[in-house]
């Protein structure tokens, strides 16, 4: 029978658990197991290995990031010559699903998911260091946000999206650009307002103003969940002209006011 791991057996009241795991090339595979009540991200630091799943075997290499869900039966082995080293970060499924819901983040519906981005390993190392210093709930939120910003695909639009538009839309996710609004995306795109509007409607089905507002609200939701910055400060950082206008836009988009969104998110992140 497979081993079934439970979060509290390892976390002992902390919001997440992190560890560095080294598997030599000739060592036995880790025991095939499932997670009863938690999700886990694995970040491969060095070496190579294999992720053993009921659906097959997936290669692992430095820079790979794997998300494992409850009920995914899996094990890990190291490959010659150097084996495998990874940092794993585990957290309650209830907190993770609340975070995805609040931030409207979409990932694959089932089964382990593998990404590749070497820059993400620094995020795992920081989470491990914070775990060793008695982490708080905000440390877990910071890990999620920092990691997903690297894993989120760029705005590539549809197959006919011009390269200049995709690059401009991706660049607008930076806070400095976001505050600049439509005038800034026009600068990045280096086209006329009419051409930008036509191209954006064709590629994304929205106007430039709607696109920028949606990005601002997405960034505001992350700041509300991950920081204690006052609502007025978040409105300013995201480029809204006033707190009252920001509150109206945010409430219309999320069906809840910013302060209530923050209250619910903080409750959701505590195991």
VMD Tcl script that draws the C-alpha trace (Angstrom):
set ca {
  {0.00 0.00 0.00}
  {1.26 3.51 -0.86}
  {2.43 5.80 1.92}
  {-0.02 8.66 2.53}
  {1.62 11.83 3.86}
  {-0.24 14.47 5.89}
  {0.77 18.10 6.17}
  {0.68 18.47 9.95}
  {2.93 15.45 10.39}
  {5.76 17.53 8.93}
  {4.84 21.21 9.40}
  {4.03 21.17 13.14}
  {1.83 24.27 13.02}
  {3.90 26.25 10.52}
  {2.26 27.63 7.34}
  {4.47 25.58 5.03}
  {7.28 23.03 5.10}
  {10.51 23.31 3.10}
  {13.51 21.00 2.82}
  {16.58 20.34 0.68}
  {16.63 16.77 -0.65}
  {19.66 15.04 -2.18}
  {19.24 11.68 -3.92}
  {22.50 9.97 -5.03}
  {22.60 8.31 -8.43}
  {22.70 4.78 -7.04}
  {20.30 5.30 -4.17}
  {16.91 3.62 -3.98}
  {13.92 5.56 -5.31}
  {11.99 7.56 -2.76}
  {8.96 5.66 -1.56}
  {5.89 5.84 -3.80}
  {3.42 8.04 -1.96}
  {0.45 10.39 -2.15}
  {-0.42 13.59 -0.30}
  {-3.53 13.51 1.85}
  {-4.12 17.23 2.25}
  {-1.33 19.28 0.72}
  {0.22 20.44 -2.54}
  {3.95 20.57 -3.15}
  {6.32 22.46 -5.45}
  {9.68 20.83 -6.20}
  {12.51 23.00 -7.58}
  {15.45 21.05 -9.05}
  {18.67 22.76 -7.95}
  {21.25 20.53 -9.64}
  {21.86 17.16 -11.25}
  {19.38 15.00 -13.12}
  {16.83 12.41 -12.19}
  {13.40 11.03 -12.89}
  {9.92 11.71 -11.58}
  {8.12 8.38 -11.29}
  {4.38 8.62 -11.86}
  {1.57 6.18 -12.46}
  {1.26 7.74 -15.92}
  {4.94 7.21 -16.77}
  {8.41 8.57 -16.06}
  {9.36 12.23 -16.59}
  {13.00 13.39 -16.72}
  {14.15 16.01 -14.20}
  {16.98 18.50 -14.70}
  {18.27 21.63 -13.01}
  {15.76 24.45 -13.35}
  {12.67 22.23 -13.48}
  {9.74 23.15 -11.24}
  {7.13 20.48 -10.53}
  {3.73 20.99 -8.91}
  {2.36 17.85 -7.24}
  {-1.27 17.65 -6.12}
  {-2.95 15.40 -3.53}
  {-3.66 11.90 -4.83}
  {-0.83 12.14 -7.40}
  {1.11 8.90 -6.77}
  {4.76 9.69 -7.28}
  {8.38 9.01 -6.33}
  {11.76 10.44 -7.32}
  {15.12 8.89 -8.31}
  {18.55 10.34 -9.02}
  {20.43 9.66 -12.25}
  {24.16 9.18 -12.94}
  {26.60 10.69 -12.52}
  {25.67 13.28 -9.88}
  {22.24 12.28 -8.67}
  {19.56 14.86 -7.98}
  {19.21 17.80 -5.61}
  {15.96 19.69 -5.16}
  {14.15 21.93 -2.69}
  {10.55 21.03 -1.97}
  {7.95 23.39 -0.50}
  {4.71 21.86 0.78}
  {1.60 23.75 1.90}
  {-2.05 22.99 2.78}
  {-4.31 22.42 -0.21}
  {-7.03 24.58 1.35}
  {-4.69 27.59 1.46}
  {-3.39 27.02 -2.08}
  {-6.85 26.66 -3.61}
  {-7.96 29.80 -1.80}
  {-4.99 31.68 -3.26}
  {-5.77 30.45 -6.79}
  {-9.41 31.44 -6.42}
  {-8.68 34.90 -5.04}
  {-6.07 35.69 -7.69}
  {-7.95 33.95 -10.50}
  {-4.85 31.97 -11.39}
  {-5.36 29.09 -13.83}
  {-3.15 25.98 -13.86}
  {-3.63 22.58 -15.43}
  {-6.72 20.84 -13.94}
  {-5.10 17.61 -12.76}
  {-1.88 15.64 -12.53}
  {1.66 16.85 -11.79}
  {2.70 19.86 -13.86}
  {6.31 20.61 -14.87}
  {7.74 24.01 -15.82}
  {11.32 24.95 -16.65}
  {12.84 28.24 -15.53}
  {16.22 28.36 -13.84}
  {15.37 31.74 -12.25}
  {12.76 30.04 -10.06}
  {15.37 28.16 -8.03}
  {16.31 31.36 -6.18}
  {12.66 31.61 -5.07}
  {12.90 28.10 -3.58}
  {16.15 28.93 -1.81}
  {14.58 32.03 -0.25}
  {11.55 30.01 0.91}
  {13.89 27.45 2.48}
  {15.86 30.15 4.29}
  {12.67 31.73 5.64}
  {11.38 28.32 6.74}
  {14.51 27.77 8.80}
  {13.86 31.12 10.52}
  {10.31 30.26 11.65}
  {8.11 31.48 8.77}
  {4.81 33.34 8.95}
  {1.82 33.10 6.58}
  {3.08 36.05 4.53}
  {6.27 34.12 3.72}
  {4.14 31.47 2.03}
  {2.20 34.10 0.09}
  {5.48 35.70 -1.01}
  {6.73 32.33 -2.27}
  {3.58 31.76 -4.33}
  {3.57 35.22 -5.86}
  {7.29 35.25 -6.66}
  {7.10 31.78 -8.19}
  {3.96 32.29 -10.24}
  {5.30 35.53 -11.69}
  {8.10 33.43 -13.21}
  {5.91 30.51 -14.23}
  {3.07 32.56 -15.76}
  {3.28 32.51 -19.56}
  {3.88 35.75 -21.37}
  {0.96 37.51 -23.09}
  {1.31 35.93 -26.51}
  {-2.32 36.43 -27.56}
  {-3.68 34.47 -30.51}
  {-1.76 33.03 -33.45}
  {-2.08 36.33 -35.38}
  {-0.92 38.60 -32.58}
  {1.87 40.96 -33.71}
  {5.14 40.48 -31.88}
  {5.29 44.17 -30.94}
  {1.89 43.94 -29.25}
  {2.72 40.77 -27.31}
  {5.96 42.33 -26.04}
  {4.25 45.59 -25.05}
  {1.50 43.74 -23.17}
  {4.01 41.61 -21.30}
  {6.08 44.67 -20.36}
  {2.97 46.33 -18.91}
  {3.01 43.83 -16.03}
  {5.91 45.78 -14.49}
  {4.55 48.14 -11.84}
  {6.35 51.22 -13.19}
  {4.79 50.66 -16.62}
  {1.41 49.81 -15.14}
  {1.20 53.17 -13.40}
  {1.77 54.85 -16.76}
  {-1.45 53.40 -18.13}
  {-2.48 53.64 -21.78}
  {0.08 56.38 -22.59}
  {2.84 54.02 -21.43}
  {1.63 51.06 -23.51}
  {1.53 53.41 -26.50}
  {5.17 54.31 -25.86}
  {6.12 50.63 -25.57}
  {4.19 49.67 -28.70}
  {5.46 52.67 -30.71}
  {2.29 52.81 -32.83}
  {-0.59 55.24 -33.18}
  {-3.54 55.11 -30.73}
  {-5.87 53.95 -33.49}
  {-3.51 51.17 -34.59}
  {-3.04 50.00 -31.00}
  {-6.79 49.94 -30.42}
  {-7.50 47.98 -33.62}
  {-4.72 45.48 -32.96}
  {-5.64 44.92 -29.33}
  {-9.31 44.38 -30.15}
  {-8.35 41.84 -32.82}
  {-5.84 39.98 -30.60}
  {-7.45 40.18 -27.15}
  {-11.00 41.34 -27.73}
  {-10.63 44.36 -25.44}
  {-9.74 48.04 -25.66}
  {-6.35 49.27 -24.38}
  {-8.13 50.97 -21.46}
  {-9.85 47.74 -20.43}
  {-6.61 45.79 -20.79}
  {-4.71 48.20 -18.53}
  {-7.51 48.30 -15.95}
  {-7.63 44.51 -15.77}
  {-3.85 44.34 -15.24}
  {-4.06 46.99 -12.52}
  {-6.81 45.08 -10.70}
  {-4.82 41.84 -10.96}
  {-1.77 43.53 -9.41}
  {-3.92 45.16 -6.73}
  {-5.33 41.78 -5.71}
  {-1.79 40.44 -5.24}
  {-0.80 43.45 -3.11}
  {-3.93 43.18 -0.97}
  {-3.25 39.49 -0.32}
  {0.48 39.74 0.26}
  {1.06 43.10 2.01}
  {-0.30 45.46 4.65}
  {-0.07 48.50 2.37}
  {-3.12 50.75 2.93}
  {-5.80 50.58 0.25}
  {-5.05 54.16 -0.80}
  {-1.39 53.26 -1.28}
  {-2.29 50.23 -3.40}
  {-4.58 52.36 -5.55}
  {-1.73 54.78 -6.15}
  {0.85 52.07 -6.87}
  {-1.45 50.47 -9.43}
  {-2.14 53.75 -11.22}
  {-5.72 54.53 -10.15}
  {-6.53 58.23 -9.90}
  {-8.27 57.91 -6.52}
  {-9.07 55.39 -3.82}
  {-12.81 55.73 -4.42}
  {-12.43 54.98 -8.15}
  {-10.17 52.02 -7.36}
  {-12.72 50.67 -4.86}
  {-15.53 50.92 -7.41}
  {-13.49 49.13 -10.09}
  {-12.23 46.45 -7.71}
  {-15.67 45.75 -6.24}
  {-17.20 45.48 -9.71}
  {-14.51 43.01 -10.79}
  {-14.36 40.84 -7.66}
  {-17.85 41.30 -6.18}
  {-16.18 42.26 -2.90}
  {-14.58 45.49 -1.64}
  {-10.76 45.66 -1.31}
  {-10.75 45.54 2.51}
  {-13.06 42.51 2.57}
  {-10.94 40.84 -0.12}
  {-7.89 41.34 2.11}
  {-9.68 39.97 5.18}
  {-10.81 36.84 3.36}
  {-7.40 36.26 1.78}
  {-5.61 36.48 5.13}
  {-8.02 33.95 6.62}
  {-7.57 31.65 3.63}
  {-3.79 31.53 3.95}
  {-3.67 30.34 7.56}
  {-3.71 26.49 7.79}
}
mol new
graphics top color blue
foreach p $ca { graphics top sphere $p radius 0.5 }
foreach p [lrange $ca 0 end-1] q [lrange $ca 1 end] { graphics top cylinder $p $q radius 0.2 }
display resetview
